[in-house]
Amino acid sequence: MRALFCLIFYPHKSVLQIKNEKFAPVYFTIVILTPFEIILLSILAFCLLVQLYYVLFVHLKLARVAIEEVPLSARKPISVIVCARNEIVNLEQYLPSLFNQDYPEFEVIVVNDRSWDGTGEFLEQMEKRYSNLKVVKILDNDKFIAGKKFAVTMGIKAAKYDWLVFTDADCTPASEHWLMDMQQPANENTEIVLGYSPYLKKRNLLNALIRFETFFTAVNYLSFALKGMPYMGVGRNMAYKKSLFFKNKGFAAHMHIPSGDDDLFVNAHATKYNTEIRLHRDSHVWSEPNRTWRGYLRQKKRHFGAGKLYKPKHKFILSLQIVFQFLFYGFFAACMFFSPETRYIALSILALSVIIRCFIYPKLLKRLNYGDLRWWFPILDILLFVFLTLNGFLALFGKKKVTWK
């Protein structure tokens, strides 16, 4: 019988076997590493501990939280706001689903932001069909450059009701009970509700990567909201009070940033006292994913620009998460160039990380409507890390001009 004994440290590396005289059949293998190998493995182990903080003390909350049932009755009327710029194809396909909601009193406001693809004509026809549809038109104006934040602001101004629910033109609710679950909660102190919006499944690597990245983004912002630190939401499925918007002067603090109509507003005004989340499958909103790598990169570039304006504490904890994930894989790769003993220990640390996360994330993937990805979790985790690292460099050194459509 042989036992592994780690670690005995000497200034040079070797492997010794010591025979136990009392128990003759028992041998101890003493692994001796160089100081540099010890430092590499120590940093790798520390990166694992930081990684496990996010897994076990943040994300595990989302895996364990009980999902509330959808309310049986409506409390207050709702204004649904959709901004559209040249979205005729998506509006034809998805807009009718908004009017099928099982909710007694709501209006749908569509902001037509300078479209020239027939969106205006289609919305005119829809106004004749649905009495609770209100169309807001934004015309070209040489005096200023309009963007999505301006369109959202115009939609909010046109809203008749205080509780606002937001989605996009390429989105469709998972059920007719979406608005019932996204309505103003019974707690009047709640001013913001964060929903969840998965992407529709397509059969290609880009789609798998987009859905996996969306999954981790959702796990992060929903988990931190549960922990009492809400820092973002997604405009495809979220809600807040009109009074909250105007009380805080809307998007005035970050109007110069093309993106951030959703996450920057939540980051600035959400607290542990005024924010709730919704996880029920009936309250999910399905969305069309990007179909090209270029479009996806452009989308991530917009989000990268908005993140620079997050509150310092949010930037710190999110940056820490990314940096230590980068260091974990970086130091693991470095360990592969050293002695077999160092490689075995590094592989053991990596295996421990994967095993622990495999007990948590597949359950979350199923809960968040991405159950088909749970079998590919370890591979997609590495691919996503590589992609986001490359995209980060492109965002830092690429062209700065970004538009919403």
C-alpha positions as CSV (number, residue, x, y, z in Angstrom):
1,M,0.0,0.0,0.0
2,R,1.3,3.4,-0.9
3,A,0.2,6.8,0.5
4,L,0.8,10.3,-1.0
5,F,2.3,12.8,1.4
6,C,2.3,16.4,0.2
7,L,4.2,18.6,0.7
8,I,7.7,18.5,2.1
9,F,9.7,21.5,0.9
10,Y,13.4,21.6,-0.1
11,P,15.3,24.0,-2.3
12,H,15.6,21.4,-5.0
13,K,13.0,18.9,-6.2
14,S,13.1,15.1,-5.9
15,V,10.9,12.3,-4.9
16,L,11.8,10.2,-1.8
17,Q,10.3,6.9,-0.6
18,I,10.5,6.2,3.2
19,K,9.9,2.7,4.5
20,N,8.0,2.5,7.7
21,E,9.9,0.0,9.9
22,K,7.0,-0.7,12.2
23,F,4.5,-1.4,9.4
24,A,6.8,-2.9,6.7
25,P,4.2,-3.0,3.9
26,V,3.5,0.8,4.2
27,Y,5.4,3.3,2.2
28,F,5.1,7.1,2.2
29,T,5.9,9.1,-1.0
30,I,7.3,12.5,-0.2
31,V,6.8,15.0,-3.0
32,I,9.4,17.7,-2.9
33,L,8.8,20.9,-5.0
34,T,10.9,23.9,-5.8
35,P,10.0,27.3,-4.2
36,F,8.7,28.6,-7.5
37,E,6.4,25.6,-7.9
38,I,5.1,26.1,-4.4
39,I,4.3,29.8,-5.2
40,L,2.5,28.8,-8.4
41,L,0.4,26.2,-6.7
42,S,-0.3,28.5,-3.7
43,I,-1.6,31.2,-6.0
44,L,-3.7,28.7,-7.9
45,A,-5.2,27.4,-4.7
46,F,-6.0,31.0,-3.6
47,C,-7.7,31.7,-6.9
48,L,-9.8,28.6,-6.3
49,L,-10.8,29.9,-2.9
50,V,-11.9,33.2,-4.4
51,Q,-13.8,31.4,-7.1
52,L,-15.6,29.3,-4.6
53,Y,-16.7,32.4,-2.7
54,Y,-18.8,33.4,-5.7
55,V,-20.0,29.8,-6.3
56,L,-20.9,28.8,-2.7
57,F,-21.8,32.2,-1.0
58,V,-23.4,34.0,-3.9
59,H,-24.6,31.8,-6.7
60,L,-25.8,29.0,-4.4
61,K,-28.4,31.4,-3.0
62,L,-30.1,31.4,-6.4
63,A,-30.0,27.6,-6.7
64,R,-31.6,27.2,-3.3
65,V,-34.2,30.1,-3.2
66,A,-37.8,29.0,-3.4
67,I,-39.6,30.3,-6.6
68,E,-42.8,32.1,-5.7
69,E,-46.0,31.2,-7.4
70,V,-47.5,33.7,-9.9
71,P,-50.1,35.9,-8.1
72,L,-53.7,35.0,-8.9
73,S,-55.0,38.6,-9.1
74,A,-53.9,42.0,-10.5
75,R,-53.2,44.9,-8.2
76,K,-52.6,47.9,-10.4
77,P,-52.7,48.7,-14.1
78,I,-49.4,48.4,-16.1
79,S,-47.7,50.2,-19.0
80,V,-45.5,48.0,-21.2
81,I,-42.8,49.8,-23.1
82,V,-41.1,48.6,-26.2
83,C,-38.6,50.6,-28.3
84,A,-38.2,49.7,-31.9
85,R,-35.9,50.9,-34.7
86,N,-36.3,49.2,-38.0
87,E,-37.9,46.1,-36.3
88,I,-40.7,45.3,-38.7
89,V,-39.8,41.6,-38.9
90,N,-39.7,41.2,-35.1
91,L,-42.7,43.3,-34.5
92,E,-44.8,41.3,-36.9
93,Q,-43.8,38.1,-35.2
94,Y,-43.7,39.0,-31.5
95,L,-45.8,42.2,-30.9
96,P,-49.2,40.3,-31.0
97,S,-48.1,38.1,-28.1
98,L,-48.0,41.1,-25.7
99,F,-51.7,41.6,-26.2
100,N,-52.5,38.0,-25.2
101,Q,-51.6,38.6,-21.6
102,D,-54.0,37.5,-18.9
103,Y,-54.1,40.9,-17.2
104,P,-57.2,43.1,-16.7
105,E,-55.8,46.5,-17.4
106,F,-52.6,47.3,-19.3
107,E,-51.4,49.4,-22.2
108,V,-48.6,48.7,-24.7
109,I,-46.4,51.7,-25.8
110,V,-44.3,51.1,-28.8
111,V,-41.7,53.9,-29.5
112,N,-40.9,54.0,-33.2
113,D,-37.4,55.5,-33.3
114,R,-36.9,56.9,-36.8
115,S,-37.6,53.6,-38.6
116,W,-37.7,53.5,-42.4
117,D,-38.4,49.8,-43.0
118,G,-42.2,49.9,-42.8
119,T,-42.4,49.8,-39.0
120,G,-44.6,52.9,-38.9
121,E,-47.2,51.5,-41.4
122,F,-47.4,48.3,-39.5
123,L,-47.9,50.0,-36.2
124,E,-50.7,52.1,-37.7
125,Q,-52.5,48.9,-38.6
126,M,-51.9,47.4,-35.1
127,E,-53.4,50.6,-33.5
128,K,-56.7,49.9,-35.3
129,R,-56.7,46.4,-34.1
130,Y,-55.7,46.9,-30.4
131,S,-57.3,49.7,-28.4
132,N,-54.6,49.5,-25.7
133,L,-51.7,50.1,-28.1
134,K,-50.2,53.6,-28.1
135,V,-47.5,54.5,-30.7
136,V,-44.9,57.2,-30.0
137,K,-43.1,58.5,-33.1
138,I,-39.5,59.9,-33.0
139,L,-38.6,61.9,-36.1
140,D,-35.1,62.7,-37.4
141,N,-33.7,65.9,-35.9
142,D,-30.4,67.5,-36.9
143,K,-30.1,69.3,-33.5
144,F,-29.3,66.1,-31.5
145,I,-28.4,62.5,-32.0
146,A,-31.2,60.4,-30.6
147,G,-30.5,57.0,-29.0
148,K,-32.3,54.3,-27.2
149,K,-32.3,56.2,-23.9
150,F,-34.2,59.1,-25.6
151,A,-36.6,56.6,-27.0
152,V,-37.2,55.0,-23.6
153,T,-37.7,58.4,-22.0
154,M,-40.3,59.3,-24.6
155,G,-42.1,56.0,-23.9
156,I,-42.0,56.6,-20.2
157,K,-43.4,60.1,-20.6
158,A,-46.3,58.7,-22.7
159,A,-47.1,56.0,-20.1
160,K,-50.5,56.4,-18.4
161,Y,-49.6,54.2,-15.4
162,D,-46.9,54.3,-12.7
163,W,-45.8,50.7,-13.0
164,L,-43.7,50.2,-16.1
165,V,-42.7,46.9,-17.6
166,F,-40.0,46.8,-20.3
167,T,-39.2,44.4,-23.1
168,D,-37.7,44.6,-26.6
169,A,-39.2,44.2,-30.1
170,D,-37.5,40.8,-30.6
171,C,-38.9,39.3,-27.4
172,T,-41.9,37.2,-26.5
173,P,-43.3,36.3,-23.1
174,A,-43.0,32.7,-22.0
175,S,-46.7,32.6,-21.1
176,E,-49.8,34.7,-20.8
177,H,-49.1,35.2,-17.1
178,W,-45.9,37.2,-17.6
179,L,-47.5,40.6,-16.6
180,M,-49.2,39.0,-13.6
181,D,-45.8,38.0,-12.2
182,M,-44.1,41.2,-13.2
183,Q,-46.7,43.5,-11.7
184,Q,-46.1,45.9,-8.8
185,P,-45.5,43.6,-5.7
186,A,-47.6,43.8,-2.6
187,N,-44.7,45.5,-0.8
188,E,-45.2,49.2,-1.8
189,N,-41.5,49.8,-1.0
190,T,-40.5,47.7,-4.0
191,E,-39.7,50.1,-6.9
192,I,-37.8,47.7,-9.1
193,V,-38.4,44.1,-10.3
194,L,-35.7,42.3,-12.1
195,G,-36.8,39.5,-14.5
196,Y,-35.0,37.0,-16.6
197,S,-34.8,36.7,-20.4
198,P,-33.2,33.6,-22.0
199,Y,-32.3,33.4,-25.7
200,L,-34.0,31.1,-28.1
201,K,-32.0,27.9,-29.0
202,K,-30.3,27.6,-32.4
203,R,-28.0,24.7,-33.5
204,N,-24.6,26.3,-33.6
205,L,-21.6,27.1,-31.4
206,L,-22.3,30.9,-31.4
207,N,-25.7,30.3,-30.0
208,A,-24.5,27.9,-27.3
209,L,-21.9,30.5,-26.3
210,I,-24.4,33.4,-26.3
211,R,-26.9,31.4,-24.1
212,F,-24.1,30.3,-21.8
213,E,-22.8,33.8,-21.3
214,T,-26.4,35.1,-20.8
215,F,-26.9,32.3,-18.2
216,F,-23.8,33.4,-16.2
217,T,-24.8,37.1,-16.4
218,A,-28.3,36.3,-15.1
219,V,-26.9,34.1,-12.3
220,N,-24.7,36.9,-11.3
221,Y,-27.2,39.8,-11.2
222,L,-30.0,37.7,-9.8
223,S,-27.8,36.2,-7.1
224,F,-26.3,39.5,-6.0
225,A,-29.8,41.0,-5.9
226,L,-30.8,38.1,-3.5
227,K,-27.7,38.9,-1.5
228,G,-28.9,42.5,-1.1
229,M,-26.5,44.0,-3.7
230,P,-28.5,44.5,-6.9
231,Y,-26.3,46.0,-9.6
232,M,-28.0,45.5,-13.0
233,G,-31.0,44.3,-14.9
234,V,-31.8,43.5,-18.5
235,G,-34.2,45.7,-20.5
236,R,-35.7,42.6,-22.2
237,N,-37.5,41.9,-18.9
238,M,-37.6,44.3,-16.0
239,A,-40.0,46.7,-14.3
240,Y,-39.9,49.9,-12.2
241,K,-42.0,52.8,-11.2
242,K,-42.4,55.9,-13.4
243,S,-42.1,58.0,-10.3
244,L,-38.7,56.5,-9.5
245,F,-37.5,57.4,-13.0
246,F,-38.5,61.1,-12.8
247,K,-37.6,61.5,-9.2
248,N,-34.0,60.6,-10.2
249,K,-34.0,62.7,-13.4
250,G,-34.1,59.6,-15.7
251,F,-30.9,58.9,-17.6
252,A,-29.4,62.4,-17.1
253,A,-26.3,61.1,-15.3
254,H,-25.3,58.8,-18.2
255,M,-27.2,60.1,-21.2
256,H,-23.8,60.4,-23.1
257,I,-23.3,56.6,-22.9
258,P,-25.1,54.8,-25.8
259,S,-26.0,51.8,-23.7
260,G,-27.1,51.4,-20.1
261,D,-30.8,52.3,-20.3
262,D,-31.4,49.2,-18.2
263,D,-28.3,48.2,-16.2
264,L,-27.0,51.7,-15.4
265,F,-30.4,52.8,-14.3
266,V,-30.7,49.8,-12.0
267,N,-27.1,50.2,-10.8
268,A,-27.7,53.8,-9.8
269,H,-31.1,53.3,-8.0
270,A,-31.6,49.7,-6.9
271,T,-31.1,48.9,-3.2
272,K,-31.6,45.8,-1.1
273,Y,-34.8,47.5,0.2
274,N,-36.5,48.5,-3.1
275,T,-35.6,45.6,-5.4
276,E,-37.1,42.1,-6.0
277,I,-36.4,39.4,-8.6
278,R,-38.8,37.1,-10.5
279,L,-37.8,33.5,-11.4
280,H,-41.0,31.7,-12.3
281,R,-40.9,30.2,-15.8
282,D,-44.1,32.0,-16.6
283,S,-42.4,35.3,-16.1
284,H,-39.5,34.6,-18.5
285,V,-39.2,36.5,-21.7
286,W,-37.6,34.7,-24.7
287,S,-35.5,36.7,-27.0
288,E,-33.9,36.3,-30.4
289,P,-30.1,35.9,-30.1
290,N,-27.5,37.5,-32.4
291,R,-26.9,35.3,-35.4
292,T,-23.4,36.6,-36.3
293,W,-20.2,36.9,-34.4
294,R,-19.9,40.5,-35.5
295,G,-23.3,41.4,-34.1
296,Y,-22.5,39.7,-30.8
297,L,-19.2,41.4,-30.5
298,R,-20.8,44.8,-31.1
299,Q,-23.4,44.0,-28.4
300,K,-20.7,43.0,-25.9
301,K,-18.8,46.2,-26.7
302,R,-21.9,48.3,-25.8
303,H,-22.2,46.5,-22.5
304,F,-18.5,46.9,-21.8
305,G,-18.8,50.7,-22.1
306,A,-21.7,50.9,-19.7
307,G,-19.9,48.8,-17.0
308,K,-17.3,51.6,-16.6
309,L,-20.0,53.7,-14.9
310,Y,-21.1,51.1,-12.3
311,K,-20.7,52.1,-8.6
312,P,-17.2,51.5,-7.3
313,K,-18.2,48.6,-5.0
314,H,-19.9,46.9,-7.9
315,K,-16.9,47.4,-10.2
316,F,-14.6,46.0,-7.5
317,I,-16.5,42.8,-6.8
318,L,-17.2,42.1,-10.5
319,S,-13.6,42.9,-11.5
320,L,-12.4,40.6,-8.7
321,Q,-14.5,37.8,-10.1
322,I,-13.1,38.2,-13.6
323,V,-9.5,38.8,-12.6
324,F,-9.3,35.7,-10.4
325,Q,-11.0,33.6,-13.0
326,F,-8.3,34.8,-15.5
327,L,-5.5,34.1,-12.9
328,F,-6.9,30.7,-12.1
329,Y,-6.7,29.5,-15.7
330,G,-3.5,31.4,-16.3
331,F,-1.6,29.8,-13.4
332,F,-3.1,26.4,-14.1
333,A,-1.6,26.7,-17.7
334,A,1.7,27.8,-16.2
335,C,1.8,24.7,-13.9
336,M,1.6,22.4,-16.9
337,F,5.2,23.4,-17.8
338,F,6.7,22.2,-14.6
339,S,7.3,18.8,-12.9
340,P,4.9,15.9,-13.1
341,E,4.1,16.4,-9.4
342,T,3.2,20.0,-10.0
343,R,1.0,19.1,-12.9
344,Y,-0.8,16.4,-10.9
345,I,-1.5,18.8,-8.1
346,A,-2.7,21.6,-10.4
347,L,-5.0,19.1,-12.2
348,S,-6.4,18.0,-8.8
349,I,-7.2,21.7,-8.0
350,L,-8.9,22.1,-11.4
351,A,-10.8,18.9,-10.9
352,L,-12.0,20.1,-7.5
353,S,-13.2,23.3,-9.0
354,V,-15.1,21.6,-11.8
355,I,-16.7,19.0,-9.4
356,I,-18.0,21.6,-7.0
357,R,-19.4,23.8,-9.7
358,C,-21.0,20.7,-11.4
359,F,-23.1,20.2,-8.3
360,I,-24.5,23.8,-8.6
361,Y,-24.5,25.2,-12.1
362,P,-26.3,22.3,-13.9
363,K,-29.2,22.8,-11.5
364,L,-29.2,26.5,-12.2
365,L,-29.0,25.9,-16.0
366,K,-32.2,23.8,-15.7
367,R,-33.9,26.4,-13.5
368,L,-33.1,29.1,-16.0
369,N,-34.3,27.3,-19.1
370,Y,-30.9,26.2,-20.4
371,G,-31.0,22.6,-19.2
372,D,-29.6,21.3,-22.6
373,L,-26.3,23.1,-21.9
374,R,-25.6,21.3,-18.6
375,W,-23.8,18.4,-20.3
376,W,-21.4,20.9,-22.0
377,F,-20.8,23.0,-18.9
378,P,-17.0,22.5,-18.4
379,I,-16.2,23.0,-22.1
380,L,-18.4,26.1,-22.5
381,D,-17.0,27.5,-19.3
382,I,-13.5,27.5,-20.8
383,L,-14.6,28.7,-24.2
384,L,-16.5,31.6,-22.7
385,F,-13.5,32.6,-20.7
386,V,-11.3,32.7,-23.8
387,F,-13.9,34.6,-25.8
388,L,-14.6,37.2,-23.1
389,T,-10.9,37.8,-22.6
390,L,-10.3,38.4,-26.3
391,N,-13.4,40.6,-26.5
392,G,-12.1,42.6,-23.5
393,F,-8.9,43.4,-25.4
394,L,-10.9,44.3,-28.5
395,A,-13.2,46.7,-26.5
396,L,-10.1,48.4,-25.0
397,F,-8.2,49.0,-28.2
398,G,-11.0,48.9,-30.8
399,K,-13.0,51.8,-32.3
400,K,-14.9,53.7,-29.7
401,K,-18.1,54.6,-31.7
402,V,-21.0,52.5,-30.5
403,T,-24.7,52.8,-31.5
404,W,-27.8,50.9,-30.3
405,K,-29.1,50.1,-33.7
